[in-house]
């Protein structure tokens, strides 16, 4: 399905809440549902706010919904963590609400009453269900040592049959699975795929790995130095993975390293080796892995290591560069109405620039996107700039699942600005179909 808007999913969540609340009115007492929603108990279902006007903060679901929405559809982790705990977890609560409403006959049968009062919350596609499905699959990848074939199919955007077929291919295209010891109903062992193998296979399919935006918690403002840096990192690791699992201190520590390493596809031994390594042995890749495990800002950690060791850490790995290009700060600011893209050598030579689809879908009108060729042209937008009085008028070509690009060429614009790779362009929203281009040199 196409990526649903946050507002579309929010309306479906509110409809589900209303269905549950209306059931309380009918089965418990009149006013119980409104009270649950934080509304005046004297209000009947027809008097409740419209889907768009209801404040999800009343039931503490506004922030969890935004977190899980961006996590599911765009791979962005904007929260300290994702949790599937059904009582307190952001993913767990939203998943439990969906299951309670849509898989419980006593509740689901009352959805018609809610829709009679407030209208349909979804058309043909259930964005709420898709969000839970994608977020759950991504959560399994991020937190579990192995995944089901259905989870991999969800993350790859294909059906499970295609995933099964990949088990019989050869070379890099082959997906290696194993049979889990625990038995499924019916006596069959479940086919599972190790996390490292799943990541290897998914990366070949332009899979968007989870991007943690920034770091969390208070960080020392001064340089820690060689003696204090690694103890600080180990202490933070024990704080973030504080579940006691084992009878001895060593068993508890091993379990914590297993949890930390599992978040980035490392064994407990490999994770422990990173945290017990002297600072001078750490590479930029090591800093990225440690930062990801314990929710640190990568640039902060890299600078701390450089200060402690007196050597510069070069980010020379291509895949690491791609990860870090969106790791620390999202280029999209939906409140300010801005989007920043970065120019490449190839793009400058050929007069184009790419825009990440995870941001384009949220920033531009839905009808602006056209085919890669001339088969279908999207409705154009106006791009005002400083090279001439008249704006560029263009649609956006969908080049792949990852990229879109303006159909209009920008060769003269790049020449006027003497563009170099690494320069950026900021889109600033001026109206529904009008944007200002602001050139940002390095």
C-alpha positions as CSV (number, residue, x, y, z in Angstrom):
1,X,0.0,0.0,0.0
2,X,1.0,3.6,-0.4
3,X,2.4,5.3,2.7
4,X,-0.7,6.7,4.6
5,X,-0.5,10.2,6.1
6,X,-0.2,10.6,9.8
7,X,-3.6,12.3,9.9
8,X,-5.2,9.3,8.1
9,X,-3.8,6.9,10.7
10,X,-4.7,9.2,13.5
11,X,-8.3,9.2,12.5
12,X,-8.4,5.4,12.4
13,X,-6.9,5.3,15.9
14,X,-9.5,7.8,17.2
15,X,-12.3,5.7,15.5
16,X,-11.0,2.6,17.3
17,X,-11.0,4.5,20.7
18,X,-14.5,5.7,20.0
19,X,-15.6,2.1,19.2
20,X,-14.2,0.9,22.5
21,X,-15.6,3.8,24.5
22,X,-19.1,3.3,22.9
23,X,-19.0,-0.3,23.9
24,X,-18.3,0.8,27.5
25,X,-21.4,3.0,27.3
26,X,-23.5,0.1,26.2
27,X,-22.1,-2.7,28.4
28,X,-21.1,-0.9,31.6
29,X,-23.0,2.4,32.0
30,X,-23.8,5.5,30.1
31,X,-21.0,8.0,30.3
32,X,-18.3,5.5,31.0
33,X,-16.9,5.8,27.4
34,X,-16.8,9.6,27.5
35,X,-15.0,9.5,30.8
36,X,-12.4,7.1,29.4
37,X,-11.8,9.6,26.6
38,X,-11.5,12.5,29.0
39,X,-14.7,14.0,27.8
40,X,-17.8,15.2,29.6
41,X,-19.7,12.1,30.7
42,X,-23.0,13.6,29.7
43,X,-22.0,13.6,26.0
44,X,-23.3,10.8,23.9
45,X,-21.3,9.3,21.1
46,X,-22.9,11.6,18.4
47,X,-21.7,14.6,20.4
48,X,-18.1,13.5,20.7
49,X,-15.5,15.6,18.8
50,X,-14.9,14.7,15.1
51,X,-12.0,12.3,14.5
52,X,-9.7,15.2,13.5
53,X,-10.6,17.3,16.5
54,X,-10.2,14.7,19.3
55,X,-7.0,15.3,21.3
56,X,-5.1,12.0,21.7
57,X,-3.2,13.6,24.6
58,X,-6.4,12.8,26.6
59,X,-5.5,9.2,26.6
60,X,-1.7,9.6,26.4
61,X,-1.5,8.3,22.8
62,X,-0.4,11.4,20.8
63,X,3.3,11.0,21.3
64,X,3.3,7.1,21.0
65,X,1.3,7.4,17.7
66,X,3.8,9.8,16.2
67,X,6.7,7.8,17.3
68,X,5.4,4.5,16.0
69,X,4.2,6.1,12.7
70,X,7.6,7.5,11.8
71,X,9.3,4.2,13.0
72,X,7.0,2.0,10.9
73,X,6.9,3.9,7.6
74,X,10.1,5.8,7.6
75,X,12.5,3.8,9.9
76,X,13.0,6.9,12.1
77,X,13.5,6.4,15.8
78,X,12.5,9.6,17.5
79,X,12.0,8.2,21.0
80,X,14.3,6.8,23.6
81,X,13.1,3.3,22.7
82,X,10.3,1.2,21.2
83,X,8.5,-1.1,23.5
84,X,5.9,-3.8,22.9
85,X,4.8,-3.9,26.5
86,X,1.0,-3.9,26.3
87,X,0.6,-1.8,29.4
88,X,3.3,0.8,29.1
89,X,5.0,0.4,25.7
90,X,4.3,2.8,22.8
91,X,4.0,0.0,20.2
92,X,2.4,-2.5,22.7
93,X,-0.4,-0.2,23.7
94,X,-1.3,0.8,20.1
95,X,-1.2,-2.9,19.0
96,X,-3.3,-4.0,21.9
97,X,-5.9,-1.3,21.1
98,X,-6.2,-2.4,17.5
99,X,-6.4,-6.1,18.5
100,X,-9.0,-5.4,21.2
101,X,-11.3,-3.4,18.9
102,X,-10.9,-5.3,15.6
103,X,-10.6,-8.8,16.9
104,X,-13.2,-8.8,19.7
105,X,-16.7,-9.4,18.4
106,X,-18.4,-7.6,21.2
107,X,-16.5,-4.4,20.5
108,X,-16.1,-4.7,16.7
109,X,-19.9,-5.0,16.2
110,X,-20.3,-1.4,17.5
111,X,-18.1,0.2,15.0
112,X,-21.1,0.8,12.7
113,X,-22.7,3.0,15.4
114,X,-19.5,5.2,15.6
115,X,-19.3,5.5,11.8
116,X,-23.0,6.5,11.6
117,X,-22.2,9.4,13.8
118,X,-18.7,10.4,12.6
119,X,-18.2,8.8,9.2
120,X,-15.8,6.2,7.9
121,X,-12.2,6.5,9.3
122,X,-10.7,4.5,6.5
123,X,-11.4,3.9,2.8
124,X,-10.0,0.8,1.2
125,X,-6.6,0.6,3.0
126,X,-6.2,0.1,6.8
127,X,-3.3,2.4,7.6
128,X,-3.5,1.6,11.3
129,X,-3.2,-2.1,10.7
130,X,-0.3,-1.6,8.3
131,X,1.5,0.7,10.8
132,X,1.3,-2.0,13.5
133,X,2.4,-4.7,11.1
134,X,5.5,-2.7,9.8
135,X,6.5,-1.4,13.3
136,X,6.2,-4.9,14.8
137,X,8.4,-6.4,12.0
138,X,11.0,-3.6,12.4
139,X,10.9,-4.0,16.2
140,X,11.7,-7.7,15.8
141,X,14.7,-6.8,13.5
142,X,16.0,-4.2,16.0
143,X,15.5,-6.2,19.2
144,X,15.4,-10.0,18.5
145,X,18.2,-12.4,17.5
146,X,16.1,-13.9,14.7
147,X,13.0,-13.1,12.6
148,X,10.1,-14.9,11.1
149,X,9.7,-15.2,7.3
150,X,6.6,-13.0,7.5
151,X,8.5,-10.3,9.3
152,X,11.2,-10.3,6.6
153,X,8.5,-10.2,3.9
154,X,6.9,-7.1,5.6
155,X,10.3,-5.3,5.8
156,X,11.2,-6.2,2.2
157,X,7.7,-5.1,0.9
158,X,7.1,-8.5,-0.8
159,X,4.9,-11.5,-0.1
160,X,6.0,-14.4,2.1
161,X,6.1,-16.8,-0.8
162,X,8.9,-14.7,-2.5
163,X,10.9,-14.9,0.8
164,X,10.5,-18.7,0.8
165,X,11.6,-18.9,-2.8
166,X,14.8,-16.9,-1.8
167,X,15.8,-19.8,0.4
168,X,16.4,-21.9,-2.8
169,X,18.4,-19.4,-4.7
170,X,22.2,-19.4,-4.9
171,X,24.9,-16.8,-4.1
172,X,24.2,-13.5,-2.4
173,X,20.5,-13.8,-3.3
174,X,20.0,-16.8,-1.1
175,X,18.3,-16.3,2.2
176,X,19.6,-18.8,4.9
177,X,17.0,-19.9,7.4
178,X,16.9,-22.4,10.2
179,X,14.3,-24.3,12.1
180,X,13.6,-23.0,15.6
181,X,13.5,-25.5,18.5
182,X,10.2,-24.3,19.8
183,X,7.3,-25.9,18.1
184,X,4.4,-24.2,16.5
185,X,0.7,-25.4,16.9
186,X,0.4,-28.5,14.7
187,X,3.8,-29.8,15.6
188,X,5.9,-28.0,12.9
189,X,9.1,-26.2,13.7
190,X,9.1,-22.6,12.7
191,X,11.5,-21.3,10.0
192,X,13.5,-18.4,11.3
193,X,16.3,-16.2,10.0
194,X,19.2,-14.9,12.1
195,X,19.3,-11.1,12.4
196,X,22.7,-10.7,10.7
197,X,21.5,-12.8,7.7
198,X,18.2,-10.9,7.5
199,X,20.1,-7.6,7.5
200,X,22.5,-8.8,4.8
201,X,19.6,-10.0,2.6
202,X,17.4,-6.9,3.2
203,X,20.2,-4.5,2.3
204,X,20.2,-5.8,-1.2
205,X,16.6,-4.7,-1.6
206,X,17.1,-1.0,-0.7
207,X,15.8,-1.6,2.8
208,X,15.8,1.5,5.0
209,X,17.5,0.5,8.3
210,X,16.3,2.2,11.5
211,X,17.8,5.6,11.9
212,X,18.1,7.0,15.4
213,X,17.7,10.7,15.3
214,X,20.1,12.3,17.8
215,X,21.0,11.1,21.2
216,X,19.1,11.0,24.5
217,X,19.8,12.0,28.1
218,X,22.2,14.5,29.5
219,X,25.8,14.3,28.3
220,X,29.0,15.8,29.9
221,X,29.7,19.2,28.4
222,X,33.5,18.9,28.9
223,X,35.9,16.4,27.4
224,X,36.0,13.2,29.4
225,X,39.6,12.2,28.4
226,X,41.3,8.9,28.0
227,X,40.8,7.7,31.6
228,X,37.1,8.5,32.0
229,X,35.7,7.9,28.5
230,X,35.3,4.1,28.5
231,X,34.1,3.9,32.2
232,X,31.4,6.5,31.2
233,X,30.3,4.4,28.2
234,X,30.2,1.2,30.3
235,X,28.2,2.9,33.0
236,X,25.7,4.2,30.5
237,X,25.3,0.7,29.0
238,X,24.4,-0.8,32.3
239,X,21.9,2.0,32.9
240,X,20.1,1.5,29.6
241,X,20.1,-2.3,29.9
242,X,19.4,-2.6,33.6
243,X,17.2,-5.8,33.5
244,X,18.7,-8.3,35.9
245,X,18.8,-11.7,34.3
246,X,21.0,-14.2,36.0
247,X,22.2,-15.2,39.4
248,X,25.7,-13.8,39.4
249,X,27.1,-10.3,38.5
250,X,28.9,-11.8,35.5
251,X,25.7,-13.5,34.2
252,X,23.8,-10.2,34.5
253,X,26.6,-8.3,32.7
254,X,26.7,-10.9,29.9
255,X,22.9,-10.5,29.5
256,X,23.2,-6.8,29.2
257,X,25.9,-7.1,26.6
258,X,23.7,-9.5,24.7
259,X,20.8,-7.0,24.8
260,X,23.1,-4.1,23.7
261,X,24.8,-6.1,20.9
262,X,21.5,-7.5,19.7
263,X,20.3,-3.9,18.8
264,X,23.0,-3.7,16.2
265,X,23.4,-7.3,15.2
266,X,26.4,-8.1,17.3
267,X,27.0,-11.0,19.7
268,X,27.4,-10.4,23.4
269,X,31.1,-11.1,23.0
270,X,31.6,-8.6,20.2
271,X,29.6,-5.9,22.1
272,X,31.7,-6.5,25.2
273,X,34.9,-6.2,23.2
274,X,33.9,-2.7,22.0
275,X,33.1,-1.4,25.5
276,X,36.3,-2.9,27.0
277,X,38.5,-1.7,24.2
278,X,41.0,1.1,24.8
279,X,39.9,4.4,23.2
280,X,42.8,4.4,20.7
281,X,41.5,1.2,19.2
282,X,38.1,2.5,18.4
283,X,37.2,3.3,14.7
284,X,34.5,5.5,13.4
285,X,32.4,2.4,12.7
286,X,32.9,1.3,16.3
287,X,31.8,4.7,17.5
288,X,28.6,4.4,15.4
289,X,27.8,1.0,16.9
290,X,28.4,2.1,20.5
291,X,26.4,5.3,19.9
292,X,23.5,3.3,18.4
293,X,23.5,0.8,21.3
294,X,23.4,3.3,24.1
295,X,21.5,6.2,22.5
296,X,24.4,8.6,22.1
297,X,24.9,11.3,19.5
298,X,27.5,9.9,17.1
299,X,29.3,13.2,16.5
300,X,29.6,13.8,20.2
301,X,31.1,10.3,20.8
302,X,33.5,10.6,17.8
303,X,34.8,14.0,19.1
304,X,35.3,12.5,22.6
305,X,37.4,9.7,21.2
306,X,39.4,12.1,19.0
307,X,40.1,14.4,22.0
308,X,41.1,11.4,24.2
309,X,43.4,9.8,21.6
310,X,44.7,12.8,19.6
311,X,43.8,11.1,16.3
312,X,41.2,11.9,13.8
313,X,38.5,9.3,13.0
314,X,37.8,9.3,9.3
315,X,34.3,8.3,8.2
316,X,35.5,6.6,5.0
317,X,33.1,3.7,4.9
318,X,30.4,4.4,2.2
319,X,27.6,2.6,4.0
320,X,28.4,4.3,7.2
321,X,28.3,7.7,5.4
322,X,24.9,6.9,4.1
323,X,23.6,5.9,7.5
324,X,25.1,9.0,9.1
325,X,23.6,11.3,6.4
326,X,20.3,11.2,8.2
327,X,21.3,9.7,11.5
328,X,21.8,12.9,13.6
329,X,19.0,15.2,12.4
330,X,16.1,14.7,10.1
331,X,16.3,17.0,7.0
332,X,12.5,17.5,7.3
333,X,11.1,20.0,9.7
334,X,7.3,19.7,9.4
335,X,6.6,22.5,11.9
336,X,8.8,25.0,10.0
337,X,7.8,23.7,6.6
338,X,11.3,23.1,5.4
339,X,13.2,20.2,3.7
340,X,16.9,20.0,3.0
341,X,18.6,17.9,0.3
342,X,22.3,17.4,-0.4
343,X,23.9,17.6,-3.8
344,X,26.2,14.9,-5.2
345,X,28.9,15.0,-7.9
346,X,26.7,12.8,-10.3
347,X,23.7,15.0,-9.7
348,X,25.6,18.2,-10.4
349,X,27.1,16.8,-13.6
350,X,23.7,15.8,-14.9
351,X,21.6,18.7,-13.6
352,X,19.4,16.9,-11.0
353,X,19.1,16.2,-7.3
354,X,17.4,13.3,-5.5
355,X,14.9,13.6,-2.6
356,X,14.4,10.8,-0.2
357,X,10.9,9.4,-0.6
358,X,10.4,9.1,3.2
359,X,10.4,12.9,3.3
360,X,9.0,13.8,-0.1
361,X,5.8,11.8,0.6
362,X,5.2,14.0,3.7
363,X,6.4,17.3,2.4
364,X,4.8,17.6,-1.1
365,X,1.2,17.2,-2.4
366,X,0.2,13.7,-3.1
367,X,-0.6,14.4,-6.7
368,X,2.9,15.8,-7.6
369,X,4.4,12.4,-8.3
370,X,4.7,11.1,-11.8
371,X,6.2,8.1,-13.6
372,X,10.0,7.9,-14.3
373,X,9.2,8.1,-18.0
374,X,6.6,10.3,-19.8
375,X,3.8,7.9,-19.1
376,X,2.2,9.8,-16.3
377,X,3.1,13.4,-15.4
378,X,2.2,14.6,-11.9
379,X,0.6,17.9,-11.2
380,X,3.3,20.5,-11.0
381,X,4.6,22.7,-8.2
382,X,6.4,26.0,-8.4
383,X,10.0,26.3,-7.2
384,X,11.0,30.0,-6.7
385,X,14.8,30.6,-6.7
386,X,17.4,33.4,-7.0
387,X,18.7,32.7,-10.5
388,X,15.8,34.3,-12.4
389,X,12.5,35.9,-11.8
390,X,10.3,33.1,-13.0
391,X,10.0,29.9,-10.9
392,X,10.8,26.4,-12.0
393,X,7.5,24.5,-12.7
394,X,7.9,20.8,-12.4
395,X,6.5,17.5,-11.1
396,X,8.5,14.9,-9.3
397,X,9.5,11.7,-11.0
398,X,9.4,8.5,-8.8
399,X,12.7,6.9,-9.6
400,X,12.5,4.1,-7.1
401,X,11.2,3.1,-3.7
402,X,13.9,5.3,-2.2
403,X,14.2,8.4,-4.5
404,X,12.2,11.0,-6.3
405,X,13.6,13.8,-8.4
406,X,12.3,17.0,-10.1
407,X,11.7,16.3,-13.8
408,X,13.1,19.8,-14.5
409,X,16.9,20.0,-15.0
410,X,18.9,22.4,-12.8
411,X,22.2,22.7,-14.7
412,X,22.0,26.5,-15.1
413,X,21.1,26.8,-11.4
414,X,24.1,24.7,-10.3
415,X,26.4,26.7,-12.6
416,X,25.2,30.0,-11.2
417,X,26.0,28.8,-7.7
418,X,29.3,27.0,-8.7
419,X,27.8,23.9,-7.0
420,X,30.0,21.4,-5.3
421,X,29.2,18.0,-3.8
422,X,28.0,18.4,-0.2
423,X,26.2,21.7,-0.9
424,X,22.6,21.7,0.1
425,X,19.3,23.2,-1.0
426,X,16.5,24.0,1.4
427,X,12.9,23.8,0.3
428,X,10.7,26.3,2.2
429,X,7.0,26.0,1.9
430,X,5.3,29.2,0.7
431,X,1.9,27.9,-0.2
432,X,0.0,24.7,-1.1
433,X,2.0,24.2,-4.3
434,X,4.7,26.9,-4.0
435,X,8.2,26.6,-2.5
436,X,11.3,28.7,-2.2
437,X,14.7,27.2,-2.9
438,X,17.4,28.5,-0.6
439,X,21.0,27.6,-1.6
440,X,23.2,26.5,1.3
441,X,27.0,26.3,0.4
442,X,29.3,24.2,2.5
